[in-house]
Every structure is written in structure tokens, then in C-alpha cells.
Amino acid sequence: MTDDAPVLYEERNSLGIITLNRPEKMNTLNEDVIQGIADAVDRASASAEVRSVIIRGAGRTFTAGYDLNPGERRPRKPRFDAPHPEPRAGAWDPVRDYAFMGHNAERFMKLWHCPKPVIAQVHGYALGGGTDLVLCADMIFMAEDAIIGYPPSRVYGTPTTMLWVYRLGLEHAKEFLLSGDEVNAETALRIGLVSKVFPAERLAEETERYCERFQHIPANQLALNKLLINQAFENMGLRTTQLLGTLFDGMTRHTEEALQWRESFQEIGFRQTIRRRDGPFGDYGERERE
């Protein structure tokens, strides 16, 4: 794995460290990044030396979510195909859309299924599809000045792994998913969205120190306890919720409002489109501008 790979993986002491490595693009998620994460989790799972896993981002942020910039997007590779008529212009195929987004969700859930503890180390931002990823981790450690949120709730998306409601409960899940409001570190800790908050300059050190403690617990003990906890949430309908979340995500991206919003990328530019979305709420990038 070269230093310019979209995802870096290293093993140090008892740690498997996964680093999203598109800092010039705020570590936005594309096919190479998502597959790189999945491959790195598999490597950590298969390593006898690794007792716990840290996932983090290079540069100034964890991840700003999916790469929606039209100048950066590549054609989708179909995850499903079968005999079908030539689609008319603008037609939406829900089965192919679900196959594509469902494949992303499956790879995010590798964090959930990994038999070793996975800690997400969040600095800067974890937004949109990035929360679909980060909420699959076992615990989240957050920098004091970091922000988590799902702004696609305002237009163009629903969470696919949909772990918000399971981690937060009804009241707070509705508070932040109906509005798309940002969650700062103080609030995230108070409502139980994250486990620990540290000053940004100490986040990496404190996360590694915490994870190194897992080497003193038998690996099978960790795996069985994680499986037991996860199974309790799966018994509460997690899989059905994820299926609906992924299908609804496709629906929200193909409403008339969503299509017009997407067209505005070309009309007024990507940055201005995002500003129009978040400006009335005064958060995310608009809070910084103020």
C-alpha cells in the first residue's frame, strides 16, 4: 500500500490503524475509499497481532461524506444486472440503485462485524454518508472542535446503515435527522452519540492509549461480547431498518426537489448549492463563514 493510496493501513503494536487518505478532498467517500476501508478491515480481522482497530482521517477532517462534486464523479459500476428494456431518459431503477448503495452499506458494516473492537477517531467533520460509516464503529472518540451531522436530511438522502436511532433513541434521532442539524462534541457526548471527547491535539494519542488496553483481554472474549451486544440490536430490527433506509435514500435522491437541487450544481456551482442548503440553518460551512 503506497502513501498516496486512498486508504492507508498499518499495524503498530497491537493496533490496526486505517486512515482515509484523500485530505485534499476532505476524505470524501468514493468507490476506491469505500473498498479500501473494507479491505483494511479484512486485513485487521485476519491479523493475529492486531487486537483492536482505529479508523481515522488524514488532514483536517475525518470525512465530509460522499463525493458529490460532479467534476469528481465516475460512472457507477453496476452491482446488479438482468435483461431489461432500454431505460428512458431520467428513469430511476430502484433495484440497481439499492444494489449499489446496499453494497456501500455492506462494506461500512464490516466495522460492525469485525470481531475486534473498532474505534472511530473523529476530528474536523463526519458528515452525511460519513456517518453511515462512523456509526458502524463500536465506539467514537471525538475532538473537542469536531462536528458530526447528516445534512442530507434537508434534501438528497436518508441514512443507509441507520444506526442513529439505535445509538440515540427516538427523541434525539428525530431531533437531528428531521432537521439535519449539526452535533458538536459537547452535545454528542451528552446524548451518548460518542464515548469520549479530547482536545484535538491529544485525540490520536488518547485513542491509541485506550485501544492498547484491549491487548490484555483474550481475543475470543472481545469477539463474543461484541457479537452478543450487536445481536441484541439486530434483534430489534436493525437489518430491516437498513433495508428501508437504503431504499428510501434512493427515493429521496430522485424526488423533483432532489433533481432540481442536483441540477443547481451545474447552474450555480457546487459550493453555492451547499450554501443554499445550509444557509438558513447557519451551521456546517455556513457557521464557519459567519
N, C-alpha and C positions, 0 to 999 in steps of 0.2 A: 504494500500500500504506500503510494507516494505522498509527499507532503502536500501536493495540490489535488489530492483526491477529494471528492465532495463530502466524504465521511472518513474520519481517521479512527483507527483502533490501536490501542496499546495496552499491554499488561504490565503493571508495576506493583511489586509486592503481591498482595492478594487481590488487587483491583483490576477489573477490566474497564477501561475508560473509552467511551465512544464520544467523538467530537464532531458535531456538524460543522462543516468546513467550507461554507460559502460566505465568508464575512463581508465581501463586497456586495452581496445581495441580501444581507441581513439573515443569512442562513434560511432563506425561503425554501420551501419543500417542492422538489420536482422528482421525477422518476429516479434519477441517479441517487438523490439523497435518501429517498424512502427505501430503495433497495439496499443502499449502503448501510442504513441503520439495521435492517433486517439481517443482513449478512453478519454484521458485527455482533448482534445479539446471539446469533447462532454460534459464532466463534467463542464468545464468552461462556455460553452454556456448555460447550464441549471441552473447555479448558479445565484440566484438573487443578491448575494453580489459582484460578480465579474463584473467589468466594463471594464477591458482590460486584455490582456493575454501576457505574456512574455514566449518565448521559448529559452532555453539556454542549454549549455552542462556542465557536471561535469568534473573536472580535467583540463588538459592542452589544450583541444581543443573543439570546438563545435561539429564537426563530420568530419571524414575523408572519408565519403561516404559509399557506400555499403561494406559489409564484403565479400571480395573476397578471403580471405585466405582459401585454400581448407581444411585445418585442422579444420576450424570452421564452415563450411557449413553443413546444414542439408538438407535432401531431400525436394524438393518443395511439398507443398500440392496443388493438382490440384484445380484451380478455375473454371474449365470448363471440362465437360466430356460428351461423347456421344459415341455411337457404332463406333468403328474404328478398322482397322486391326492392328496387332502387328507391331510396327514400326521397321524398320531395324536399325542396329547399327549406331549411329551418326546422325540419321534423326532429322530434326528440324520441330516441329509442330508450325506454326506461330500463330494459333488460341489459343492454350494453352499458348504459350509464351505471347501473347498480354493480355490474361485474367489475367495472373499472374502479369505482370508488370503494366497493367492498374489498377489492384486493389491497387498496391502501390501508383500510381499516384492519384487515387481517395482519398486515405487516406491522402496524402500530401495536397491535395486541401481542406481538412477540414479547414486549416488555412485561405484559401481564402474565404470559405463560412461561417466561424464563424461570427455571427452578431456583434461581439465585436472586437475592434481593436486588432491586433496581432503584436507584435514587436519581431523580432528575434535579440537576443543578441549574436553576433558572436565574439568569441576570438579564437586564435590559427588558426585552419583551418576550412573552409566549402568547401568541395571538392566533385566533381563528383555527385553521387546521393544525396549528402547532399545539393547541390544547387537546385536540383529538389524540395527539401523540403523548404529550406530557402527562395527561391524567391517567394513562395506562401504567405509569411507573408506580412502584409500591409506596414511595414517599417523595415529596417535593421539598427541596430546600431552596430558599428564595433570597435574593439580595434585597436589602432594605429599600432600594430605589427602583426595584423591578415592578413590572406591570403584567398581569395576566388578564385576558379577556377574549370574548367571542363577538367582535364587531360584525361578522356576517349575519348575526341575528337581525340587524337592521335592514339588510337586503342581501340576498345571494348566499343563503346557506343555513343548514342546521347541523349540529354536531353528529358525526358518524359513529364514533365509539361511545358517545353519550354517557360518559361516566360522571357528568356534573351532578345529576340528581342522586346518584348512589354515594357520591363523596360528600354532598352538601345537604341533602334532604330537600323537601318540597319548597319551603319558603325561600331559601337563598338561591336555589336553582332557578326558580321563576324570577327572582329579583334580577339576576344577572343575564339570564338567557332571553327574557322578554324584552329587555332594554338594550342588551349588548354593552352595558356599562363596564368600564374597566375596573379591575380589582387590584388595589395597591397591596403592598406587602403587609401592612398593618391589618388591613381588613381580611386578607387571605388567611393570616394566622388566626385571627379572632373567630372566623367562621369555620375553621377546620379544613380549608382547601389545601393548605401546606402544613408541613410538620415543624419547620424551623425557619427563622429569618436571621440573617447575618449581615453585617456591613459588607458592601460589595468587595472590598479589598481582602476580606477574610473568607469569602464564600467557598472558594476552591479548597483552601486549607482545612476549613472546618468540615466540609463534606467528606473529604478523603479521610480525615481523622475518625469521623463517625463510622464510615464504611469499613475501615480496617478492623473494627471490633468484631465484625462477623467472622473473621478467621478463627475465632475462639469458640465458635459454635459448630457442631457437626453439620456437614452439608445436608445430610438427609433430614435432620431436624428442621433446618431452614426451609427445605423444599416442601416437606409435609405440612408445616404450619402455614406457609404461603398458599399451598393448594387448598387447605381447609378454609382459610379466610376467603379466598377467591370463589370457592364453591358456594359459600353462603350467598354471595352477591349474584352469582349465576342462577341460583335457585330463586332469586327474587325477580327473574325475568330479564337479566342483562342482555342475553342473546336476542330476544325478541325486540327489545328496545333498540339495539344496534341495527337490526334489520330495518326497522321503521325509520330510524334516524338517517340511515344511508339512502333509503328510498325518498324520504321527504327532502333530503338535501338536493337530490336531483330535481325534484318538483320545484323547489324554491329558486333554483338556478334557471328555470325555464318558464317562470311567470312573465307576464308582459312587463311588470316593473323591473324584474331582473334583466330581461333582454334589453330594455332601454338603458338600464344602468350600465350594462356591459358595452353597449354602443357608445356611451359617453366617453369611454376610453379613447376612442378614435376622434370624437368630436372636440373634447376639451382637454384631453390628456389624462394619463393615469393618476398623477398626483392630485389634480384638481377634482377628479371624480371621488377620490378618497376623502378629500377635504369637505366636499359637499355632504358626504355621508356622515362624517363625524363632527362637522362644524356645529350643528345645533346642540350637540351634547357637550362640546368643549372638552373632549378627552382625547386620549391617544396622541397622535401627532398634533392635533389642534390645541391641546393643553400646552404642549411644548412651545407652539408658535406664540400663544398668548404670554 
